[in-house]
Amino acid sequence: MRKAAMPVDDVAFGSYLARMRSVGIKILKGKLSEYVRHIASGETVLVADRGLVVAELGPLWETRSPNLADAFLAESARSGVLASPPLAGSGPPPRPTPVASLDEVLAELDETRHGR
């Protein structure tokens, strides 16, 4: 019995694998701007050193800000280096604690003016 032909719309015409390139460090150094263009267009580049993959360069995450300062702040908060500020409306701000009393400040001011 002959098997029925597969309809054309059931056939994959592209690859199921993500677009990915690999490059050695020496070539990457010489053609960095070319590889950055590939990355900006959505490709991932594997960087190899003597045949071993040492880095993966890829397009920005959708959640990553294109602004460099914002990206650094977000990454610092994600890694725990910085703590996010409390949410607005989560209570009144903490009351400041005085460094010195008014009498202490006035006394120190008098001492510094006394020598004049």
PDB file as gemmi writes it, atoms N, CA and C in Angstrom:
CRYST1    1.000    1.000    1.000  90.00  90.00  90.00 P 1                      
ATOM      1  N   MET A   1       0.835  -1.169   0.000  1.00  0.00           N  
ATOM      2  CA  MET A   1       0.000   0.000   0.000  1.00  0.00           C  
ATOM      3  C   MET A   1       0.884   1.237   0.000  1.00  0.00           C  
ATOM      4  N   ARG A   2       0.541   2.163  -0.820  1.00  0.00           N  
ATOM      5  CA  ARG A   2       1.342   3.380  -0.979  1.00  0.00           C  
ATOM      6  C   ARG A   2       0.907   4.414   0.044  1.00  0.00           C  
ATOM      7  N   LYS A   3       1.906   5.065   0.674  1.00  0.00           N  
ATOM      8  CA  LYS A   3       1.649   6.093   1.688  1.00  0.00           C  
ATOM      9  C   LYS A   3       1.242   7.386   0.994  1.00  0.00           C  
ATOM     10  N   ALA A   4       0.250   8.059   1.550  1.00  0.00           N  
ATOM     11  CA  ALA A   4      -0.219   9.314   0.956  1.00  0.00           C  
ATOM     12  C   ALA A   4       0.857  10.380   1.077  1.00  0.00           C  
ATOM     13  N   ALA A   5       0.946  11.221   0.079  1.00  0.00           N  
ATOM     14  CA  ALA A   5       1.922  12.308   0.086  1.00  0.00           C  
ATOM     15  C   ALA A   5       1.577  13.325   1.174  1.00  0.00           C  
ATOM     16  N   MET A   6       2.619  13.882   1.802  1.00  0.00           N  
ATOM     17  CA  MET A   6       2.418  14.868   2.864  1.00  0.00           C  
ATOM     18  C   MET A   6       2.057  16.214   2.242  1.00  0.00           C  
ATOM     19  N   PRO A   7       0.999  16.856   2.752  1.00  0.00           N  
ATOM     20  CA  PRO A   7       0.655  18.173   2.204  1.00  0.00           C  
ATOM     21  C   PRO A   7       1.807  19.159   2.411  1.00  0.00           C  
ATOM     22  N   VAL A   8       1.951  20.080   1.474  1.00  0.00           N  
ATOM     23  CA  VAL A   8       3.047  21.042   1.513  1.00  0.00           C  
ATOM     24  C   VAL A   8       2.992  21.908   2.765  1.00  0.00           C  
ATOM     25  N   ASP A   9       1.793  22.244   3.251  1.00  0.00           N  
ATOM     26  CA  ASP A   9       1.718  23.123   4.415  1.00  0.00           C  
ATOM     27  C   ASP A   9       2.096  22.435   5.719  1.00  0.00           C  
ATOM     28  N   ASP A  10       2.338  21.127   5.698  1.00  0.00           N  
ATOM     29  CA  ASP A  10       2.788  20.401   6.897  1.00  0.00           C  
ATOM     30  C   ASP A  10       4.303  20.225   6.931  1.00  0.00           C  
ATOM     31  N   VAL A  11       5.007  20.770   5.966  1.00  0.00           N  
ATOM     32  CA  VAL A  11       6.452  20.601   5.877  1.00  0.00           C  
ATOM     33  C   VAL A  11       7.141  21.862   6.383  1.00  0.00           C  
ATOM     34  N   ALA A  12       8.153  21.677   7.232  1.00  0.00           N  
ATOM     35  CA  ALA A  12       8.915  22.824   7.718  1.00  0.00           C  
ATOM     36  C   ALA A  12       9.885  23.257   6.633  1.00  0.00           C  
ATOM     37  N   PHE A  13       9.862  24.537   6.301  1.00  0.00           N  
ATOM     38  CA  PHE A  13      10.769  25.025   5.263  1.00  0.00           C  
ATOM     39  C   PHE A  13      11.991  25.709   5.856  1.00  0.00           C  
ATOM     40  N   GLY A  14      12.035  25.860   7.171  1.00  0.00           N  
ATOM     41  CA  GLY A  14      13.184  26.466   7.827  1.00  0.00           C  
ATOM     42  C   GLY A  14      13.700  25.538   8.923  1.00  0.00           C  
ATOM     43  N   SER A  15      14.693  25.978   9.577  1.00  0.00           N  
ATOM     44  CA  SER A  15      15.278  25.178  10.640  1.00  0.00           C  
ATOM     45  C   SER A  15      14.539  25.398  11.950  1.00  0.00           C  
ATOM     46  N   TYR A  16      14.493  24.363  12.752  1.00  0.00           N  
ATOM     47  CA  TYR A  16      13.910  24.487  14.081  1.00  0.00           C  
ATOM     48  C   TYR A  16      14.937  25.029  15.075  1.00  0.00           C  
ATOM     49  N   LEU A  17      16.194  25.032  14.673  1.00  0.00           N  
ATOM     50  CA  LEU A  17      17.261  25.506  15.544  1.00  0.00           C  
ATOM     51  C   LEU A  17      17.374  27.018  15.451  1.00  0.00           C  
ATOM     52  N   ALA A  18      17.705  27.636  16.575  1.00  0.00           N  
ATOM     53  CA  ALA A  18      17.897  29.089  16.580  1.00  0.00           C  
ATOM     54  C   ALA A  18      19.111  29.439  15.725  1.00  0.00           C  
ATOM     55  N   ARG A  19      19.085  30.634  15.173  1.00  0.00           N  
ATOM     56  CA  ARG A  19      20.222  31.081  14.374  1.00  0.00           C  
ATOM     57  C   ARG A  19      21.413  31.289  15.299  1.00  0.00           C  
ATOM     58  N   MET A  20      22.512  30.590  15.014  1.00  0.00           N  
ATOM     59  CA  MET A  20      23.670  30.665  15.889  1.00  0.00           C  
ATOM     60  C   MET A  20      24.936  30.530  15.061  1.00  0.00           C  
ATOM     61  N   ARG A  21      25.923  31.317  15.416  1.00  0.00           N  
ATOM     62  CA  ARG A  21      27.236  31.254  14.782  1.00  0.00           C  
ATOM     63  C   ARG A  21      28.262  30.921  15.848  1.00  0.00           C  
ATOM     64  N   SER A  22      29.435  30.489  15.396  1.00  0.00           N  
ATOM     65  CA  SER A  22      30.554  30.320  16.319  1.00  0.00           C  
ATOM     66  C   SER A  22      31.767  30.981  15.689  1.00  0.00           C  
ATOM     67  N   VAL A  23      32.643  31.489  16.550  1.00  0.00           N  
ATOM     68  CA  VAL A  23      33.816  32.198  16.064  1.00  0.00           C  
ATOM     69  C   VAL A  23      34.941  32.051  17.086  1.00  0.00           C  
ATOM     70  N   GLY A  24      36.152  31.989  16.588  1.00  0.00           N  
ATOM     71  CA  GLY A  24      37.311  31.975  17.471  1.00  0.00           C  
ATOM     72  C   GLY A  24      37.641  33.390  17.926  1.00  0.00           C  
ATOM     73  N   ILE A  25      38.346  33.480  19.043  1.00  0.00           N  
ATOM     74  CA  ILE A  25      38.658  34.788  19.620  1.00  0.00           C  
ATOM     75  C   ILE A  25      39.472  35.648  18.648  1.00  0.00           C  
ATOM     76  N   LYS A  26      40.440  35.045  17.981  1.00  0.00           N  
ATOM     77  CA  LYS A  26      41.305  35.805  17.074  1.00  0.00           C  
ATOM     78  C   LYS A  26      40.493  36.440  15.943  1.00  0.00           C  
ATOM     79  N   ILE A  27      39.584  35.669  15.350  1.00  0.00           N  
ATOM     80  CA  ILE A  27      38.757  36.196  14.261  1.00  0.00           C  
ATOM     81  C   ILE A  27      37.771  37.226  14.802  1.00  0.00           C  
ATOM     82  N   LEU A  28      37.214  36.965  15.985  1.00  0.00           N  
ATOM     83  CA  LEU A  28      36.259  37.908  16.585  1.00  0.00           C  
ATOM     84  C   LEU A  28      36.902  39.270  16.806  1.00  0.00           C  
ATOM     85  N   LYS A  29      38.157  39.285  17.277  1.00  0.00           N  
ATOM     86  CA  LYS A  29      38.845  40.561  17.496  1.00  0.00           C  
ATOM     87  C   LYS A  29      38.976  41.346  16.201  1.00  0.00           C  
ATOM     88  N   GLY A  30      39.225  40.668  15.101  1.00  0.00           N  
ATOM     89  CA  GLY A  30      39.404  41.346  13.830  1.00  0.00           C  
ATOM     90  C   GLY A  30      38.104  41.782  13.168  1.00  0.00           C  
ATOM     91  N   LYS A  31      37.002  41.087  13.481  1.00  0.00           N  
ATOM     92  CA  LYS A  31      35.729  41.373  12.813  1.00  0.00           C  
ATOM     93  C   LYS A  31      34.624  41.647  13.827  1.00  0.00           C  
ATOM     94  N   LEU A  32      34.969  42.317  14.918  1.00  0.00           N  
ATOM     95  CA  LEU A  32      33.997  42.529  15.997  1.00  0.00           C  
ATOM     96  C   LEU A  32      32.749  43.253  15.525  1.00  0.00           C  
ATOM     97  N   SER A  33      32.910  44.327  14.754  1.00  0.00           N  
ATOM     98  CA  SER A  33      31.727  45.090  14.336  1.00  0.00           C  
ATOM     99  C   SER A  33      30.801  44.241  13.468  1.00  0.00           C  
ATOM    100  N   GLU A  34      31.352  43.365  12.657  1.00  0.00           N  
ATOM    101  CA  GLU A  34      30.522  42.479  11.832  1.00  0.00           C  
ATOM    102  C   GLU A  34      29.692  41.534  12.719  1.00  0.00           C  
ATOM    103  N   TYR A  35      30.317  40.974  13.743  1.00  0.00           N  
ATOM    104  CA  TYR A  35      29.599  40.049  14.631  1.00  0.00           C  
ATOM    105  C   TYR A  35      28.583  40.791  15.503  1.00  0.00           C  
ATOM    106  N   VAL A  36      28.887  42.018  15.879  1.00  0.00           N  
ATOM    107  CA  VAL A  36      27.916  42.815  16.643  1.00  0.00           C  
ATOM    108  C   VAL A  36      26.676  43.067  15.796  1.00  0.00           C  
ATOM    109  N   ARG A  37      26.845  43.283  14.497  1.00  0.00           N  
ATOM    110  CA  ARG A  37      25.681  43.456  13.613  1.00  0.00           C  
ATOM    111  C   ARG A  37      24.839  42.178  13.573  1.00  0.00           C  
ATOM    112  N   HIS A  38      25.497  41.019  13.510  1.00  0.00           N  
ATOM    113  CA  HIS A  38      24.760  39.748  13.527  1.00  0.00           C  
ATOM    114  C   HIS A  38      23.968  39.608  14.835  1.00  0.00           C  
ATOM    115  N   ILE A  39      24.611  39.960  15.942  1.00  0.00           N  
ATOM    116  CA  ILE A  39      23.956  39.857  17.252  1.00  0.00           C  
ATOM    117  C   ILE A  39      22.776  40.814  17.326  1.00  0.00           C  
ATOM    118  N   ALA A  40      22.951  42.040  16.831  1.00  0.00           N  
ATOM    119  CA  ALA A  40      21.876  43.027  16.853  1.00  0.00           C  
ATOM    120  C   ALA A  40      20.684  42.578  16.014  1.00  0.00           C  
ATOM    121  N   SER A  41      20.932  41.741  15.000  1.00  0.00           N  
ATOM    122  CA  SER A  41      19.834  41.253  14.165  1.00  0.00           C  
ATOM    123  C   SER A  41      19.162  40.023  14.762  1.00  0.00           C  
ATOM    124  N   GLY A  42      19.620  39.584  15.942  1.00  0.00           N  
ATOM    125  CA  GLY A  42      18.939  38.484  16.622  1.00  0.00           C  
ATOM    126  C   GLY A  42      19.711  37.186  16.702  1.00  0.00           C  
ATOM    127  N   GLU A  43      20.891  37.120  16.129  1.00  0.00           N  
ATOM    128  CA  GLU A  43      21.671  35.883  16.176  1.00  0.00           C  
ATOM    129  C   GLU A  43      22.428  35.759  17.493  1.00  0.00           C  
ATOM    130  N   THR A  44      22.779  34.536  17.834  1.00  0.00           N  
ATOM    131  CA  THR A  44      23.635  34.258  18.977  1.00  0.00           C  
ATOM    132  C   THR A  44      24.985  33.814  18.438  1.00  0.00           C  
ATOM    133  N   VAL A  45      26.060  34.292  19.047  1.00  0.00           N  
ATOM    134  CA  VAL A  45      27.414  33.947  18.622  1.00  0.00           C  
ATOM    135  C   VAL A  45      28.122  33.248  19.774  1.00  0.00           C  
ATOM    136  N   LEU A  46      28.611  32.049  19.508  1.00  0.00           N  
ATOM    137  CA  LEU A  46      29.418  31.326  20.490  1.00  0.00           C  
ATOM    138  C   LEU A  46      30.881  31.667  20.245  1.00  0.00           C  
ATOM    139  N   VAL A  47      31.580  32.079  21.296  1.00  0.00           N  
ATOM    140  CA  VAL A  47      32.992  32.440  21.188  1.00  0.00           C  
ATOM    141  C   VAL A  47      33.814  31.265  21.699  1.00  0.00           C  
ATOM    142  N   ALA A  48      34.745  30.807  20.870  1.00  0.00           N  
ATOM    143  CA  ALA A  48      35.549  29.641  21.212  1.00  0.00           C  
ATOM    144  C   ALA A  48      37.013  30.027  21.367  1.00  0.00           C  
ATOM    145  N   ASP A  49      37.671  29.354  22.300  1.00  0.00           N  
ATOM    146  CA  ASP A  49      39.106  29.504  22.500  1.00  0.00           C  
ATOM    147  C   ASP A  49      39.714  28.116  22.419  1.00  0.00           C  
ATOM    148  N   ARG A  50      40.478  27.865  21.362  1.00  0.00           N  
ATOM    149  CA  ARG A  50      41.090  26.558  21.121  1.00  0.00           C  
ATOM    150  C   ARG A  50      40.056  25.432  21.101  1.00  0.00           C  
ATOM    151  N   GLY A  51      38.924  25.709  20.454  1.00  0.00           N  
ATOM    152  CA  GLY A  51      37.906  24.684  20.282  1.00  0.00           C  
ATOM    153  C   GLY A  51      36.920  24.538  21.421  1.00  0.00           C  
ATOM    154  N   LEU A  52      37.104  25.279  22.515  1.00  0.00           N  
ATOM    155  CA  LEU A  52      36.180  25.214  23.643  1.00  0.00           C  
ATOM    156  C   LEU A  52      35.371  26.507  23.714  1.00  0.00           C  
ATOM    157  N   VAL A  53      34.060  26.380  23.872  1.00  0.00           N  
ATOM    158  CA  VAL A  53      33.210  27.556  23.979  1.00  0.00           C  
ATOM    159  C   VAL A  53      33.468  28.223  25.326  1.00  0.00           C  
ATOM    160  N   VAL A  54      33.803  29.528  25.282  1.00  0.00           N  
ATOM    161  CA  VAL A  54      34.102  30.271  26.516  1.00  0.00           C  
ATOM    162  C   VAL A  54      33.106  31.385  26.785  1.00  0.00           C  
ATOM    163  N   ALA A  55      32.313  31.760  25.771  1.00  0.00           N  
ATOM    164  CA  ALA A  55      31.345  32.838  25.957  1.00  0.00           C  
ATOM    165  C   ALA A  55      30.232  32.689  24.937  1.00  0.00           C  
ATOM    166  N   GLU A  56      29.110  33.288  25.287  1.00  0.00           N  
ATOM    167  CA  GLU A  56      27.963  33.332  24.388  1.00  0.00           C  
ATOM    168  C   GLU A  56      27.499  34.779  24.294  1.00  0.00           C  
ATOM    169  N   LEU A  57      27.488  35.313  23.099  1.00  0.00           N  
ATOM    170  CA  LEU A  57      27.050  36.688  22.872  1.00  0.00           C  
ATOM    171  C   LEU A  57      25.710  36.633  22.161  1.00  0.00           C  
ATOM    172  N   GLY A  58      24.745  37.361  22.686  1.00  0.00           N  
ATOM    173  CA  GLY A  58      23.430  37.307  22.080  1.00  0.00           C  
ATOM    174  C   GLY A  58      22.709  38.628  22.173  1.00  0.00           C  
ATOM    175  N   PRO A  59      21.547  38.703  21.533  1.00  0.00           N  
ATOM    176  CA  PRO A  59      20.767  39.942  21.565  1.00  0.00           C  
ATOM    177  C   PRO A  59      20.278  40.229  22.976  1.00  0.00           C  
ATOM    178  N   LEU A  60      19.895  41.481  23.202  1.00  0.00           N  
ATOM    179  CA  LEU A  60      19.395  41.889  24.509  1.00  0.00           C  
ATOM    180  C   LEU A  60      18.136  41.126  24.867  1.00  0.00           C  
ATOM    181  N   TRP A  61      17.963  40.871  26.150  1.00  0.00           N  
ATOM    182  CA  TRP A  61      16.707  40.308  26.631  1.00  0.00           C  
ATOM    183  C   TRP A  61      15.631  41.351  26.423  1.00  0.00           C  
ATOM    184  N   GLU A  62      14.406  40.911  26.266  1.00  0.00           N  
ATOM    185  CA  GLU A  62      13.314  41.866  26.077  1.00  0.00           C  
ATOM    186  C   GLU A  62      13.152  42.762  27.297  1.00  0.00           C  
ATOM    187  N   THR A  63      13.544  42.271  28.474  1.00  0.00           N  
ATOM    188  CA  THR A  63      13.393  43.057  29.697  1.00  0.00           C  
ATOM    189  C   THR A  63      14.574  43.988  29.945  1.00  0.00           C  
ATOM    190  N   ARG A  64      15.630  43.873  29.160  1.00  0.00           N  
ATOM    191  CA  ARG A  64      16.830  44.696  29.353  1.00  0.00           C  
ATOM    192  C   ARG A  64      16.634  46.061  28.713  1.00  0.00           C  
ATOM    193  N   SER A  65      16.979  47.099  29.444  1.00  0.00           N  
ATOM    194  CA  SER A  65      16.881  48.457  28.917  1.00  0.00           C  
ATOM    195  C   SER A  65      18.036  48.713  27.957  1.00  0.00           C  
ATOM    196  N   PRO A  66      17.774  49.366  26.824  1.00  0.00           N  
ATOM    197  CA  PRO A  66      18.882  49.705  25.923  1.00  0.00           C  
ATOM    198  C   PRO A  66      19.748  50.828  26.482  1.00  0.00           C  
ATOM    199  N   ASN A  67      19.257  51.557  27.489  1.00  0.00           N  
ATOM    200  CA  ASN A  67      20.030  52.619  28.128  1.00  0.00           C  
ATOM    201  C   ASN A  67      21.057  51.959  29.050  1.00  0.00           C  
ATOM    202  N   LEU A  68      22.330  52.239  28.853  1.00  0.00           N  
ATOM    203  CA  LEU A  68      23.401  51.558  29.577  1.00  0.00           C  
ATOM    204  C   LEU A  68      23.300  51.733  31.087  1.00  0.00           C  
ATOM    205  N   ALA A  69      23.032  52.957  31.559  1.00  0.00           N  
ATOM    206  CA  ALA A  69      22.949  53.200  32.998  1.00  0.00           C  
ATOM    207  C   ALA A  69      21.788  52.419  33.611  1.00  0.00           C  
ATOM    208  N   ASP A  70      20.635  52.396  32.937  1.00  0.00           N  
ATOM    209  CA  ASP A  70      19.490  51.640  33.445  1.00  0.00           C  
ATOM    210  C   ASP A  70      19.787  50.153  33.486  1.00  0.00           C  
ATOM    211  N   ALA A  71      20.501  49.649  32.466  1.00  0.00           N  
ATOM    212  CA  ALA A  71      20.836  48.233  32.419  1.00  0.00           C  
ATOM    213  C   ALA A  71      21.752  47.857  33.584  1.00  0.00           C  
ATOM    214  N   PHE A  72      22.735  48.711  33.898  1.00  0.00           N  
ATOM    215  CA  PHE A  72      23.621  48.440  35.031  1.00  0.00           C  
ATOM    216  C   PHE A  72      22.851  48.439  36.348  1.00  0.00           C  
ATOM    217  N   LEU A  73      21.950  49.403  36.515  1.00  0.00           N  
ATOM    218  CA  LEU A  73      21.152  49.455  37.737  1.00  0.00           C  
ATOM    219  C   LEU A  73      20.277  48.217  37.878  1.00  0.00           C  
ATOM    220  N   ALA A  74      19.623  47.824  36.800  1.00  0.00           N  
ATOM    221  CA  ALA A  74      18.749  46.654  36.846  1.00  0.00           C  
ATOM    222  C   ALA A  74      19.546  45.390  37.156  1.00  0.00           C  
ATOM    223  N   GLU A  75      20.712  45.230  36.547  1.00  0.00           N  
ATOM    224  CA  GLU A  75      21.537  44.043  36.802  1.00  0.00           C  
ATOM    225  C   GLU A  75      22.049  44.037  38.240  1.00  0.00           C  
ATOM    226  N   SER A  76      22.405  45.207  38.779  1.00  0.00           N  
ATOM    227  CA  SER A  76      22.855  45.298  40.172  1.00  0.00           C  
ATOM    228  C   SER A  76      21.732  44.926  41.133  1.00  0.00           C  
ATOM    229  N   ALA A  77      20.521  45.339  40.820  1.00  0.00           N  
ATOM    230  CA  ALA A  77      19.376  44.983  41.670  1.00  0.00           C  
ATOM    231  C   ALA A  77      19.081  43.494  41.562  1.00  0.00           C  
ATOM    232  N   ARG A  78      19.176  42.926  40.332  1.00  0.00           N  
ATOM    233  CA  ARG A  78      18.914  41.498  40.138  1.00  0.00           C  
ATOM    234  C   ARG A  78      19.927  40.637  40.888  1.00  0.00           C  
ATOM    235  N   SER A  79      21.187  41.070  40.904  1.00  0.00           N  
ATOM    236  CA  SER A  79      22.230  40.271  41.551  1.00  0.00           C  
ATOM    237  C   SER A  79      22.321  40.508  43.052  1.00  0.00           C  
ATOM    238  N   GLY A  80      21.557  41.482  43.559  1.00  0.00           N  
ATOM    239  CA  GLY A  80      21.532  41.725  44.999  1.00  0.00           C  
ATOM    240  C   GLY A  80      22.526  42.751  45.483  1.00  0.00           C  
ATOM    241  N   VAL A  81      23.290  43.353  44.579  1.00  0.00           N  
ATOM    242  CA  VAL A  81      24.253  44.385  44.976  1.00  0.00           C  
ATOM    243  C   VAL A  81      23.510  45.617  45.481  1.00  0.00           C  
ATOM    244  N   LEU A  82      22.421  45.964  44.809  1.00  0.00           N  
ATOM    245  CA  LEU A  82      21.582  47.085  45.215  1.00  0.00           C  
ATOM    246  C   LEU A  82      20.214  46.560  45.638  1.00  0.00           C  
ATOM    247  N   ALA A  83      19.612  47.238  46.579  1.00  0.00           N  
ATOM    248  CA  ALA A  83      18.252  46.890  46.983  1.00  0.00           C  
ATOM    249  C   ALA A  83      17.282  47.846  46.306  1.00  0.00           C  
ATOM    250  N   SER A  84      16.186  47.317  45.836  1.00  0.00           N  
ATOM    251  CA  SER A  84      15.171  48.165  45.212  1.00  0.00           C  
ATOM    252  C   SER A  84      14.536  49.045  46.275  1.00  0.00           C  
ATOM    253  N   PRO A  85      14.150  50.256  45.898  1.00  0.00           N  
ATOM    254  CA  PRO A  85      13.491  51.130  46.872  1.00  0.00           C  
ATOM    255  C   PRO A  85      12.113  50.567  47.218  1.00  0.00           C  
ATOM    256  N   PRO A  86      11.598  50.920  48.391  1.00  0.00           N  
ATOM    257  CA  PRO A  86      10.253  50.444  48.722  1.00  0.00           C  
ATOM    258  C   PRO A  86       9.232  51.026  47.750  1.00  0.00           C  
ATOM    259  N   LEU A  87       8.157  50.319  47.591  1.00  0.00           N  
ATOM    260  CA  LEU A  87       7.114  50.779  46.675  1.00  0.00           C  
ATOM    261  C   LEU A  87       6.461  52.038  47.212  1.00  0.00           C  
ATOM    262  N   ALA A  88       6.083  52.909  46.307  1.00  0.00           N  
ATOM    263  CA  ALA A  88       5.386  54.134  46.700  1.00  0.00           C  
ATOM    264  C   ALA A  88       4.070  53.758  47.357  1.00  0.00           C  
ATOM    265  N   GLY A  89       3.746  54.451  48.411  1.00  0.00           N  
ATOM    266  CA  GLY A  89       2.489  54.183  49.105  1.00  0.00           C  
ATOM    267  C   GLY A  89       2.580  53.045  50.094  1.00  0.00           C  
ATOM    268  N   SER A  90       3.785  52.531  50.354  1.00  0.00           N  
ATOM    269  CA  SER A  90       3.914  51.420  51.298  1.00  0.00           C  
ATOM    270  C   SER A  90       4.115  51.924  52.718  1.00  0.00           C  
ATOM    271  N   GLY A  91       3.738  53.140  52.981  1.00  0.00           N  
ATOM    272  CA  GLY A  91       3.867  53.700  54.322  1.00  0.00           C  
ATOM    273  C   GLY A  91       4.633  54.999  54.276  1.00  0.00           C  
ATOM    274  N   PRO A  92       4.626  55.721  55.384  1.00  0.00           N  
ATOM    275  CA  PRO A  92       5.340  56.998  55.407  1.00  0.00           C  
ATOM    276  C   PRO A  92       6.848  56.768  55.403  1.00  0.00           C  
ATOM    277  N   PRO A  93       7.592  57.736  54.909  1.00  0.00           N  
ATOM    278  CA  PRO A  93       9.050  57.593  54.938  1.00  0.00           C  
ATOM    279  C   PRO A  93       9.534  57.610  56.377  1.00  0.00           C  
ATOM    280  N   PRO A  94      10.680  57.002  56.643  1.00  0.00           N  
ATOM    281  CA  PRO A  94      11.188  56.989  58.014  1.00  0.00           C  
ATOM    282  C   PRO A  94      11.516  58.400  58.487  1.00  0.00           C  
ATOM    283  N   ARG A  95      11.312  58.637  59.765  1.00  0.00           N  
ATOM    284  CA  ARG A  95      11.621  59.949  60.337  1.00  0.00           C  
ATOM    285  C   ARG A  95      13.131  60.086  60.462  1.00  0.00           C  
ATOM    286  N   PRO A  96      13.666  61.239  60.081  1.00  0.00           N  
ATOM    287  CA  PRO A  96      15.115  61.429  60.201  1.00  0.00           C  
ATOM    288  C   PRO A  96      15.525  61.511  61.671  1.00  0.00           C  
ATOM    289  N   THR A  97      16.688  60.975  61.969  1.00  0.00           N  
ATOM    290  CA  THR A  97      17.215  61.084  63.327  1.00  0.00           C  
ATOM    291  C   THR A  97      18.208  62.237  63.355  1.00  0.00           C  
ATOM    292  N   PRO A  98      18.074  63.135  64.299  1.00  0.00           N  
ATOM    293  CA  PRO A  98      18.970  64.293  64.335  1.00  0.00           C  
ATOM    294  C   PRO A  98      20.411  63.877  64.635  1.00  0.00           C  
ATOM    295  N   VAL A  99      21.335  64.583  64.013  1.00  0.00           N  
ATOM    296  CA  VAL A  99      22.757  64.316  64.229  1.00  0.00           C  
ATOM    297  C   VAL A  99      23.220  64.991  65.516  1.00  0.00           C  
ATOM    298  N   ALA A 100      22.732  66.200  65.746  1.00  0.00           N  
ATOM    299  CA  ALA A 100      23.085  66.948  66.954  1.00  0.00           C  
ATOM    300  C   ALA A 100      21.883  67.819  67.332  1.00  0.00           C  
ATOM    301  N   SER A 101      21.826  68.175  68.604  1.00  0.00           N  
ATOM    302  CA  SER A 101      20.734  69.049  69.041  1.00  0.00           C  
ATOM    303  C   SER A 101      21.045  70.490  68.626  1.00  0.00           C  
ATOM    304  N   LEU A 102      20.031  71.325  68.652  1.00  0.00           N  
ATOM    305  CA  LEU A 102      20.207  72.726  68.275  1.00  0.00           C  
ATOM    306  C   LEU A 102      21.208  73.412  69.198  1.00  0.00           C  
ATOM    307  N   ASP A 103      21.147  73.121  70.500  1.00  0.00           N  
ATOM    308  CA  ASP A 103      22.085  73.721  71.448  1.00  0.00           C  
ATOM    309  C   ASP A 103      23.523  73.338  71.120  1.00  0.00           C  
ATOM    310  N   GLU A 104      23.760  72.079  70.741  1.00  0.00           N  
ATOM    311  CA  GLU A 104      25.116  71.631  70.395  1.00  0.00           C  
ATOM    312  C   GLU A 104      25.614  72.345  69.141  1.00  0.00           C  
ATOM    313  N   VAL A 105      24.749  72.512  68.160  1.00  0.00           N  
ATOM    314  CA  VAL A 105      25.139  73.192  66.923  1.00  0.00           C  
ATOM    315  C   VAL A 105      25.470  74.661  67.196  1.00  0.00           C  
ATOM    316  N   LEU A 106      24.637  75.338  67.995  1.00  0.00           N  
ATOM    317  CA  LEU A 106      24.887  76.750  68.312  1.00  0.00           C  
ATOM    318  C   LEU A 106      26.165  76.920  69.126  1.00  0.00           C  
ATOM    319  N   ALA A 107      26.425  75.979  70.056  1.00  0.00           N  
ATOM    320  CA  ALA A 107      27.647  76.050  70.854  1.00  0.00           C  
ATOM    321  C   ALA A 107      28.883  75.882  69.966  1.00  0.00           C  
ATOM    322  N   GLU A 108      28.829  74.959  69.047  1.00  0.00           N  
ATOM    323  CA  GLU A 108      29.969  74.753  68.144  1.00  0.00           C  
ATOM    324  C   GLU A 108      30.152  75.961  67.233  1.00  0.00           C  
ATOM    325  N   LEU A 109      29.070  76.552  66.794  1.00  0.00           N  
ATOM    326  CA  LEU A 109      29.146  77.750  65.969  1.00  0.00           C  
ATOM    327  C   LEU A 109      29.789  78.900  66.741  1.00  0.00           C  
ATOM    328  N   ASP A 110      29.419  79.071  68.025  1.00  0.00           N  
ATOM    329  CA  ASP A 110      30.039  80.114  68.860  1.00  0.00           C  
ATOM    330  C   ASP A 110      31.536  79.872  69.024  1.00  0.00           C  
ATOM    331  N   GLU A 111      31.949  78.604  69.181  1.00  0.00           N  
ATOM    332  CA  GLU A 111      33.362  78.286  69.360  1.00  0.00           C  
ATOM    333  C   GLU A 111      34.162  78.672  68.111  1.00  0.00           C  
ATOM    334  N   THR A 112      33.603  78.362  66.931  1.00  0.00           N  
ATOM    335  CA  THR A 112      34.342  78.674  65.697  1.00  0.00           C  
ATOM    336  C   THR A 112      34.387  80.174  65.438  1.00  0.00           C  
ATOM    337  N   ARG A 113      33.395  80.930  65.896  1.00  0.00           N  
ATOM    338  CA  ARG A 113      33.379  82.378  65.695  1.00  0.00           C  
ATOM    339  C   ARG A 113      34.211  83.094  66.762  1.00  0.00           C  
ATOM    340  N   HIS A 114      34.465  82.453  67.883  1.00  0.00           N  
ATOM    341  CA  HIS A 114      35.181  83.066  69.004  1.00  0.00           C  
ATOM    342  C   HIS A 114      36.612  83.454  68.616  1.00  0.00           C  
ATOM    343  N   GLY A 115      37.231  82.672  67.774  1.00  0.00           N  
ATOM    344  CA  GLY A 115      38.614  82.930  67.371  1.00  0.00           C  
ATOM    345  C   GLY A 115      38.750  84.093  66.407  1.00  0.00           C  
ATOM    346  N   ARG A 116      37.699  84.688  65.924  1.00  0.00           N  
ATOM    347  CA  ARG A 116      37.760  85.772  64.930  1.00  0.00           C  
ATOM    348  C   ARG A 116      37.864  87.121  65.588  1.00  0.00           C  
TER     349      ARG A 116                                                      
END                                                                             
